[in-house]
C-alpha cells in the first residue's frame, strides 16, 4: 500500500449509504464532503439539527448532485441514540459505512443525560449503542464497515472498570484517554465478533493526529491559541488542516486493501501530521480480557445487546 494515499484514492461511492457522526464540522465534515462528491448518500448524524442543516447546504453547494440527509443524534443521551437509530432504520434498508467520528473534549468534570462521565458516555457508550442498534443494516450490506475514530490520547488512558464514571479521581487525561482507549478496544472486539459470526462487515479504527478543528473549543485559552490556524507556519509539523486530518479516517473507510481490526493514523513524527498509514496502538489496547469485560459492561450500561447474523431486529431494549 502506498504511503502517499490521498482523498483522490477514494473510489466511486454511488449506491452506497454512509452515516458519519459529528459530520457538521471538522474532520467529519471533510470526510462527508469527499464521500458526497463521490456519489454516496451521506447521512450527517449530529446533535445540533441547525448546524447539520447548514453543513448539508454547504455540501450540496459544492456537489449539487449530492444526496445529503441529516439525522439528529445526541450521543450524550441514550434516548436520543435510540430515536436516531429507529429513524435511520425506518429510512434505510442498507448501511455500507458507519463512521463513529463525533467526540468531545471537556476539561471540567461533567456527566451525560444518563449519568455517565461525559467523555466515556459520549465518545464510547453513545457510539457503542448506536452501532449495536443499526448492526442489522450493516450485516445485511455486503462489504460494509464500521470505522471508529480514536486518538493518540488513548496512550494516556486506562479502563477503570471499577469506576468508569471516574468519581474517585477525574482529570482530562483520565476521562478523554479512557474514552479513546475504549474506542480502540471496541473496534478490536467488534472485529473479532464479526469474524466469528462469519459477517462480511469489518471494523477499523483511525486517528487524525493533530488537526485544526472545533473539538478543543472547551479547552483553556492558551491551548486554543496554540492550536490556532493563525500559527500554521510555526506549528505545521505539529498540526494539520481538518482536510488532512480526515485522511486516516477516509483511508480506513474506503481503501479496498484495508483489513479489519487495524488502526490508521498520520505517518509523520509522533503521528501528529502526514499521509495516512497503518499504525500501532498501545499494548494496553490489545488486552482481550479487558476488551471482553468492557464489552459486557457497555452492554449492561446502555441496554444494547448486540445480535449477529440471522437476527434482523433492533438490538436494544
C-alpha positions in Angstrom: 0.0 0.0 0.0 1.3 3.4 -0.9 2.3 5.8 1.9 1.1 8.7 -0.1 -2.6 7.8 0.0 -4.9 10.8 -0.5 -8.5 11.7 -1.0 -8.0 11.2 -4.7 -7.7 7.5 -4.0 -11.2 7.2 -2.7 -13.2 5.1 -5.2 -16.6 5.9 -6.5 -19.3 5.6 -3.9 -22.6 5.7 -5.9 -25.3 3.5 -4.5 -23.7 3.4 -1.0 -25.2 4.7 2.2 -22.8 6.3 4.7 -23.5 7.6 8.2 -21.0 10.0 9.8 -21.5 11.1 13.4 -20.4 14.7 14.2 -20.3 15.5 10.4 -21.3 19.2 10.6 -17.7 20.4 11.2 -14.0 19.4 11.3 -12.8 16.1 10.1 -16.3 14.7 10.0 -17.4 17.4 7.5 -14.3 17.0 5.4 -15.0 13.2 5.2 -18.6 13.8 4.3 -17.5 16.2 1.5 -15.3 13.6 -0.1 -18.0 10.8 0.0 -20.7 13.2 -1.2 -18.6 14.2 -4.2 -18.1 10.5 -5.0 -21.8 9.9 -5.2 -22.7 8.3 -1.8 -25.9 9.0 0.1 -24.3 10.7 3.2 -26.2 11.0 6.5 -24.9 13.7 8.8 -25.7 12.4 12.3 -25.3 15.4 14.6 -26.5 16.7 17.9 -27.4 20.2 16.6 -30.0 19.9 13.8 -29.5 23.5 12.7 -25.7 23.1 12.3 -26.3 19.8 10.5 -28.7 21.6 8.0 -26.1 24.3 7.4 -23.4 21.7 6.8 -25.8 19.9 4.4 -26.3 23.1 2.5 -22.6 23.6 2.1 -22.1 20.1 0.8 -24.9 20.5 -1.7 -23.5 23.8 -2.9 -20.1 22.1 -3.5 -21.7 19.0 -5.1 -25.2 19.8 -6.5 -26.0 16.2 -7.2 -25.0 15.0 -3.8 -27.6 13.1 -1.7 -27.3 14.5 1.8 -29.5 13.7 4.7 -29.4 14.8 8.3 -30.2 12.8 11.4 -30.5 14.2 14.9 -28.2 12.2 17.2 -27.1 13.3 20.6 -24.5 10.7 21.8 -24.8 12.0 25.4 -28.4 10.8 25.5 -29.3 7.1 25.1 -32.9 8.0 24.4 -31.6 10.2 21.5 -29.4 7.4 20.3 -32.4 5.0 20.2 -34.6 7.5 18.4 -31.9 8.2 15.8 -31.3 4.5 15.2 -35.0 3.9 14.8 -35.3 6.8 12.4 -32.4 5.6 10.3 -33.7 2.1 10.2 -37.1 3.4 9.0 -35.4 5.3 6.2 -32.8 2.8 5.0 -32.5 -1.0 4.5 -28.7 -0.9 4.0 -25.8 0.7 5.7 -22.5 0.4 3.8 -20.3 2.5 6.2 -20.8 3.8 9.7 -18.1 6.3 10.8 -18.2 6.9 14.6 -16.4 10.2 14.5 -18.1 12.6 16.9 -16.2 13.3 20.1 -15.9 15.7 23.0 -13.0 17.1 25.0 -14.0 18.9 28.2 -11.5 19.8 30.9 -14.2 20.0 33.6 -15.9 17.0 35.1 -19.4 16.6 33.5 -22.0 13.9 33.1 -24.2 12.8 30.2 -28.0 12.8 30.5 -27.8 9.2 31.7 -25.2 10.0 34.4 -22.1 8.7 32.7 -18.8 10.6 32.8 -19.1 12.9 29.7 -16.2 11.5 27.7 -16.9 7.9 28.3 -20.6 8.3 27.8 -20.4 10.3 24.6 -17.3 9.1 22.9 -17.7 5.4 23.7 -21.1 4.4 25.1 -23.1 6.5 22.7 -21.3 5.1 19.7 -21.4 1.5 21.1 -25.1 1.8 21.5 -25.8 3.4 18.1 -23.6 0.8 16.3 -25.5 -2.0 18.0 -28.8 -0.6 17.2 -28.1 -0.3 13.4 -26.0 -3.5 13.3 -28.7 -5.4 11.3 -28.4 -2.9 8.5 -24.6 -3.3 8.4 -24.8 -7.1 8.4 -27.3 -7.0 5.6 -24.9 -5.0 3.4 -22.0 -6.7 1.6 -18.6 -5.3 2.4 -19.8 -2.9 5.0 -17.5 -1.3 7.5 -17.6 0.4 10.9 -14.8 3.0 11.4 -14.3 4.4 14.9 -12.2 7.4 15.5 -9.7 7.2 18.4 -6.8 9.4 19.3 -3.2 9.2 20.2 -4.6 10.3 23.6 -5.6 6.7 24.1 -2.0 6.0 25.2 -2.6 8.1 28.4 -5.8 6.2 29.2 -6.8 3.2 31.2 -10.1 1.4 31.5 -11.3 1.9 35.1 -13.8 -1.0 35.2 -14.5 -0.4 38.9 -15.0 3.3 38.4 -16.0 4.1 34.8 -17.6 7.4 35.9 -14.2 8.4 37.4 -15.7 9.6 40.7 -12.6 8.6 42.6 -10.2 10.8 40.5 -11.1 12.8 37.5 -8.6 14.5 35.1 -8.8 15.4 31.5 -6.3 12.8 30.5 -8.1 10.2 32.6 -11.5 11.0 31.1 -10.6 11.6 27.5 -7.9 8.9 27.5 -10.2 6.3 28.8 -12.8 7.0 26.2 -10.3 6.9 23.3 -8.8 3.7 24.6 -12.4 2.3 24.8 -12.9 3.3 21.1 -10.0 1.1 20.2 -10.9 -1.8 22.4 -14.4 -1.6 21.0 -13.1 -1.8 17.4 -10.8 -4.8 18.1 -13.5 -6.7 20.0 -16.2 -5.9 17.4 -13.9 -7.1 14.6 -13.4 -10.4 16.4 -17.1 -10.8 16.9 -17.9 -10.0 13.3 -15.3 -12.5 12.1 -16.7 -15.2 14.5 -20.2 -14.6 13.1 -19.0 -15.0 9.5 -20.1 -11.5 8.7 -18.8 -9.6 5.7 -18.6 -6.4 7.8 -15.3 -5.3 9.2 -14.3 -2.9 12.0 -11.4 -0.5 11.7 -10.1 2.4 13.8 -8.3 5.6 12.9 -7.0 8.8 14.4 -6.5 12.2 12.8 -3.3 13.2 14.5 -3.4 16.9 15.5 -5.8 18.9 13.3 -7.4 22.3 13.4 -11.0 21.5 14.5 -13.6 22.7 17.0 -13.1 19.7 19.3 -10.9 21.7 21.6 -13.3 24.6 22.0 -13.8 24.0 25.7 -10.0 24.0 26.4 -8.2 26.8 28.2 -7.5 29.9 26.1 -3.7 29.3 25.8 -4.4 25.9 24.3 -6.8 27.3 21.8 -4.2 29.9 20.8 -1.6 27.2 20.4 -3.9 25.3 18.2 -4.9 28.3 16.1 -4.6 28.1 12.3 -3.0 31.6 12.5 0.1 29.8 13.7 0.1 27.3 10.9 3.5 28.4 9.6 5.1 27.9 13.0 3.5 24.7 14.0 3.0 22.9 10.7 5.0 19.9 12.0 2.5 19.6 14.9 -0.8 20.5 13.3 -2.5 19.9 10.0 -5.7 21.0 8.4 -9.0 19.3 9.1 -9.0 18.1 5.5 -5.6 16.4 6.0 -6.7 15.2 9.5 -9.6 13.4 7.8 -7.4 11.3 5.6 -6.7 8.4 8.1 -10.5 8.1 8.6 -11.0 8.1 4.8 -8.4 5.5 4.2 -9.8 3.2 7.0 -13.3 3.7 5.4 -12.5 3.5 1.7 -9.2 1.8 0.9 -10.1 -1.6 -0.5 -6.8 -3.1 0.9 -7.7 -2.3 4.5 -8.2 -5.3 6.8 -10.5 -5.4 9.8 -9.1 -4.9 13.3 -6.4 -2.4 12.1 -5.7 1.2 13.0 -4.7 4.1 10.7 -3.1 7.4 11.5 -0.7 10.1 10.2 2.8 8.9 9.2 4.8 11.9 10.5 6.8 12.5 13.7 4.7 11.4 16.7 1.8 10.6 14.3 0.9 14.3 14.5 0.7 15.0 10.8 1.3 13.4 7.5 -0.2 11.0 5.0 -2.3 8.2 6.4 -0.7 4.8 7.1 -1.2 1.7 9.2 -0.1 2.5 12.8 0.1 0.6 16.0 -1.9 1.3 19.1 -0.7 0.8 22.7 -0.2 -2.7 24.1 -2.9 -2.0 26.6 -5.5 -1.6 23.8 -4.9 -5.2 22.8 -5.8 -6.7 26.2 -8.6 -9.1 25.2 -9.7 -9.8 28.7 -10.3 -6.1 29.4 -11.9 -5.8 26.0 -14.4 -8.6 26.9 -15.1 -7.0 30.3 -15.6 -3.6 28.8 -18.0 -5.0 26.2 -20.1 -6.7 28.8 -20.2 -3.6 30.9 -21.1 -1.4 27.9 -24.0 -3.7 27.0 -25.2 -3.5 30.7 -24.9 0.3 30.9 -26.5 1.0 27.5 -29.1 -1.8 27.5 -28.0 -2.6 23.9 -27.1 -6.3 23.4 -25.5 -7.0 20.0 -27.2 -9.6 17.8 -25.4 -11.2 14.9 -26.2 -12.9 11.6 -29.8 -14.1 11.2 -31.3 -11.7 13.7 -32.5 -8.5 11.9 -34.4 -6.8 14.8 -33.1 -3.8 16.7 -30.6 -4.8 19.4 -31.8 -2.5 22.2 -34.4 -2.7 24.9 
